[in-house]
Each structure stands twice: as structure tokens, then as C-alpha cells.
Amino acid sequence: MSALHRTPGGTAWCEHGNPGAHPIVLVHGLGLTLGTWDDHIAALSADYRVIRYDLAGHGASAVPARKPDLRLYAEQIVELLDHLAIARAAVVGFSLGGMINRRLVMDAPERVVALGIFNSPHERGDAAQALVEQRAADTASGGPGATLDATLERWFTSAFRQTETAWIERVKGWVLANDHQVYADCRWVLANGVVELIRPEPAITAPALVMTCEHDSGSTPAMSEAIGSEIPGSTVHIVPGLQHMGLVEQPDAFTGPTLTFLNALAVSAWHGDKS
């Protein structure tokens, strides 16, 4: 991995590729680290400047100064962009990261060239909402490890869990290393933050690629279709056969569509020229 740096606000980040190329920021999910993207970097950095970082309170980043919410994490991206003197970037977010980048484009649309929204939750029915709230409550009382085995079963296919034990142990280590309070708070953000993202007014107008996996029970294909329906001109792509962490199991299934999407953006989009 490239050298790890920190912003004045305590965000740990690294970058790959040509510093003069168009920038992409990668945002990982709840309980994880920037290592989530390890197997995506070679493909993405061939033609782009790729920046990845740890969410506040995760990995090597500092614990946030206030209770986490989507706006805090959107502000973290703005601080990172300002630190790197990047005016505008494509922002690709996984799971919670796909909620954070939607909050970012709602709050600071001038900083976002395009969105990648991967395996990210959206409006839930009453039963599904009650389930994620119960998981958040279990985490608050028992810490990051309280529901970890069940979480891994939802995240990875059985075949991957059996054959790729090094990856599974790595992910376990990331989750268990989390600050307990931040992790519990972020569980509640994941559970309840979708409310502020549903049918946004004004509508999100940035080009968007919305992806999830066929068997992702928490960020379902129907949710991705709903997100796409609320972002005019967006592209929705469903990856067959995988669960929540499909981007780890089959990274090419995500980098391929991402590069097709980014390469199709007009040069003017990266410079904010909407004429």
C-alpha cells in the first residue's frame, strides 16, 4: 500500500496513480478500513488519481470530535479534498459510504463530479427497519463483536467464507478493532440515516452509478433501483450471485462497470462546466 498520511483533522489517507489525473475518492463501509479497496486499486489507478481513506473512528483515523452522523462524514471528505487542493472528485462509496457520498452531494454538490453508490441501503419496510435497529441495539450493548458471525454470513457467500479464510480474518480484525462507541453510533447512522436521503429535495443531479449484488439482503436490488429512480439519468447495475461484500469477492465485477461509467463522463464534467 502507498504511504499513509493524515490531514490536520486526523483523517488517515493514501493515494495511487498519476497525481495529475482526474481524482476518485473511495469511501468504505461501517466497521471496515481503506483496505476494503485493495483489489480495486490497480485497475482504477491506471488512468485516475485514486484517494482512499479511513472513516473517522475507523482504522488509523482519529475518533470524531462529535457524535457521528452523515453530515460529519460528508464534512470529513470536504476536509480531505481541501487538504489535497482538489476542487472536484468522483466519489465512490460502499454501503455506509454510499450514504455518505449522497449526503455530500446534497450538501456540497460543487465538490462532486459523479457518484458511485455501491451496496448501499435505502428506504426499508417496517420489518426490515426494525431488524436493523435491533442490530444497532445489540451492538450498543455488546460491542463490535456482538453480531459479527451473523454479519459475516450476510456479507460473504458460503464458498468465500470457506476458501478465503485470510480475507475473513482480516475483516474480523478490522471490525473488532473499532472504537466501541463510534461503531455503535455508526450502526445507528446506518439504521436511521437513510431517512434523510429518500427522495431528496432538490434532487441529486450528479451522474451516478448505482450497484448492488443479487443476494444482498440489507442493500437489496430493489433499494438500488429506488435510489436510481430518484437520481435522473443514473445507471443501475445488479451483480449476480453475490452478497453484501461482493466487491471483495469479485472486485472486477465492480471495477469494470465503474471504469466504463467514469470513462464516459465528459471532460467538462470534471471542471464543473455544465454549459
N, C-alpha and C positions, 0 to 999 in steps of 0.2 A: 504494500500500500504506500502511496505517496506520503510525504511528511505531514504530520498532524500539526495544525496551527490553532490559535484561539483568537477570537475577537475580543475587544475590550470588555464586552458584556459576558464573556465566558463561554461562548459557543465554540466547540471543537469542530474543525472542518479540514478537509483536504481537497485537492483538485487534480485533474488529469487532463491530458490533451494539450492542444495549442492555446496559449493564453490569449491569442488574438482572434480565436474562433467565436462563433455565437455561443453564449452561455446557457447551460442547462443546470438547474438546481434539483437535486434528488432528495426527497423527504421520506424518511422511513416511518414505520408504524409504531403502535403502542408497545412499549417494553423492549424494543429492538435497538439497533445501532446502525450507523452508516455502513457497517459490514454487510447489511442486507443486500446491498447493491454490488457486492464484489464481482459477481459473474456477469454483470452488465457493463462494466467499465470499458473493457477492451473494445466492444462494438460501438458504444456511444462516443468514446473519446477519439475515435479515428478521425472524425470530422467536426467535433464540437468540444468546447471547453466545458468540462463536467465538474461541478462542485457538489460535494455531498457533506453532510454534517450530522451531528447528534442533536436530537431534540433536547431542549432544556430539561435537566434532571435525568437524562439518559446517557449511557456511555461515558464519554470523557467531558461532556458539557456540564457547566455549573447548574446547581439547583436553582430554579427560578425564584425571583425575589417576591413574587406574589402567587397566590393560588392559580394553577394553570387553567386556562380556558382557550378557546380557539383564537381569540384576538392576541393573547400573549404569544402563541406560537406563530401567528402571522407576523407580529412585530419582530420576532426573532429572525425571520427571513429578511425583513427590511433592514435590520441592523447588519446582517451578514452581507447583503447586497451593497449597502452603504460602505461597509468596511472594505469591500473589494472594488469599490468605484464602478459598480455595474448598474447601469440605469434600468435595464430591462432584461428579463430572462424568461425562458421557458421553465415552468416549474412542474415537476412530475412527482406526485405524491401517492404513496401506498397506504391503504387503509385509513388510519387516523391522518396520515399525511395527505390523503385525498380530500379530507375535510379541511385541513389547514390551508391547502392551496386555494380551495374555494373561498374560504374566509378572506385570504389575502387578496384575491382578485376583486372581491366585493368591497374591501376597504381601500385598496391601493391599485386600481386597475392599470394605472400608468406604469407599474413596475412589471407587469406580466405580459409576455409575448403570446404564450399559449399554455394550456393546461394538459397534463396527463393525469387522469383520475383513475387509479387502479385499485380494484377490490375494496371500494370504499362504501360504507353504509349510507343509506338514505332513509326516507320515510318508512317506518315499520308499522305493522299492525299491532293491536293491543297486546296480543300474546307474546310476540317477538320482543316488544318493548319491555314487557315485564321480565322476560328472560334475561336481557342484557342488564337491566337494573339489578336483578338478583345476583348476577355475576359480579357486578361492581360492589355490591354489599358484601359478598363473600370475600372479595379481595381486600376490602377495607378492614375486615375483622381478622383475616388470616394471612395477609401479605401476598407478594407476587407468586409464591408457590402454591397458594391455596387451591387454585383450579388449573394448575399448569398441565397435568396429564390430560385432562379433558380438552384443554385448549390445543395441545399438540395434535390430538386426534382430529380436531376440527380443521387445523391448519394444513396438515400434510396427509397425503394418501398413505394407506397402509403399506404399500410396496416401498415408498420412500422411507418411511419410518424404520422399516426392517433392514433396508440395504444401505442407507446413508446415515449411519449412526453418528458419524463425526459432525455432520450438519445439525442433527437433532441435539446433540450435546452442546454444541456451540450456541444454538438458540436458547436452550435451557439456561446456559450460563449468563447470557445477556439479560434474560428476564429476571433471574434470581438476583442479579447484581443491582437491580434498580433500587433507588431510594423508595422505601415503602410508602411514604406519604404521597410523593409525587405520582407513583404508579397508581395508587388508589384514586387520587384526584383525576388522573388521566382516564381511568376506567369510566368515571362519571362523565367526563367530556365526551368520550366515545359513545356513551349511552344516550346522553341528552343533547349533545351539540348539534345533532342533525336537525333539530327543530329550527335553528336559525339559518339553515341552508336550503330549506324546502321552498320552492317557488320564490326565489329572491326577487325583490323589487328595489332598484331596477334589475332586469335580467342580466345574467353574465353574458357578455358578448365576445369574450376571448375565444379563439379557436380551441377546441377541446377534443381529446381522445379519451373516451371512457371505456375501460376494460374491466372485466372480472372473469372468474372461472365458473364453469358449468355447475360445479358442486360446492361452491362457496355458500355455506348456509347463513352466514352473517352479512355478507355483501353480495346479495343474490343477483342473477342476471336481470330479474325484474327491477331491482333497485338501479342497476346501471342504465337500463332502458329509461327509467324515470328521470335519472339525472340528465341523460342525453336529451330527453324531450323538453327539459327546462333550459337547455343551452342551445340557442339557434345555430344550426349548421354543424353541430358536433357529430363525431363519428363514434359509434358504439361497436365494440368487438368482444365477443364471448369466446374464451379459450376452452376447448372441450376437455373433459375428463379430469380436471384438477380441482383442488380445493383452495383454501384461502391463500396459502403460500405458494401458489403456482409459479410466481416469479422466481422463487428459489429452485423449485423442482425443474422447471423448463424455462430458463432465462431467455432463450432465443424466441420463445413464443411471445415475449413482451418486447424485446429489443427490436425485432423485425418490424412489427406494426408501429412502434414508436419512431423509428428512423424514417419509415415511409411517410408518416404524419409530419414530422419535423422538416423533412426534405421538401415537402410540398408547400411549406409556408413561403409566401413571397418575401423577398429581401426587405421590402418596405416594412413588413410586419415587425422585424427586429428593431427597427428605428422609430416605430411609433407613427409612421406616415399612413394615415387612413384615407388619403385622398385617392 
